[in-house]
Every structure is written in structure tokens, then in C-alpha cells.
Amino acid sequence: MLEEKEIELLKSVGSKIKQRRKELELSQAILSYDANIPRNQVGRIERGEINTSILTLQKICNALKIDIKDLF
């Protein structure tokens, strides 16, 4: 079971991903294609529902043209 601080971190990271995706006017489908991950996974990450891997975050950051450190 995740602690409240961990849940807040997941939601914060997801929110930053969603904000950047919208700044670039990308749909979740396009981001998932560019990052080579399933579309439903993008939504779950953006909502902070899953604790995704660092490698997946790096793929997303590459697709969004941001540095992974900007998520934290």
C-alpha cells in the first residue's frame, strides 16, 4: 500500500506529464505512439494511478522533449 506522500508524488509527476503533453498539443494516443508505450498506460500515469518505471518515464520525457529531472 502506498503512503500519502508517495501518492502525491505520482500525481505530481503525472500532472507535469499531462501539462507538457497539452502544451505540445499532443493526444495521449500520439504520446503513447511516440514513447512506444500503451495508450492506456499514459492515462494511468497522468492520473497517478501507477508507479511506472524510470525507463518508461525516460521514454515519455524523450517524446515530450524534456529532461526527466523536470518531472521532479
N, C-alpha and C positions, 0 to 999 in steps of 0.2 A: 504494500500500500504506500502510495506517495504521500509525503508530507506537504503541508500547505505551501511552504516556500518553494518546493520542487514544482508543484502545480503552477505557481505564479511564474516561475522561470520558463516553463514550457509554453505558457500562454503568452508571455512577453516575446519570446523568440518567434512564435507563430504569428503574432501580431506584426512584428517587424518584417517578416517574410511577406505577409499579405499586403502591407503598406507599400513595400518596394515593388511587388508584382503589379499593384494598381497604378503606381507611378509610371511604370513602363507600359501600362495598358495591355497587360497580358492576362489571358484567361488561365484558370487552373489547368485546363487541358493543354494549352501551349507550354506553360511552365513544366508540366509533367513530361511532355514530349522533349523539351529542351534539356531537362535534367535526367531523362531516361528513368523515370520512376512512375508508378501507377498514379493516375489522376486522383483516385480516392485517398491516396496517401498524402497528397498535397493538402487536401481539405482537412484531414485529420491532424496534420502538423500545424496548419494555420490556426486551428481551433484549440491547440494544445492538448489534444486527446492522446497522443502517443509520444513516447520518449524515443525519438529516432536516433539513428547512428550518426556519428561525426562524418562518416563518408557520404551519407545521404545529404547532410547539411552542406557539405562541400559541393556536391553536385548542384544543389539548389542555388548556392551562392555563385557558382560559376555561371549558371543560366541567368541569374539576376545581375551579374556583373558587379558584385560587391565582395568585400573581404569577409570571411567567416567571423572575424573578430567584431564586425559591426553588428552582429546579432546579439552580442552580449554587452 
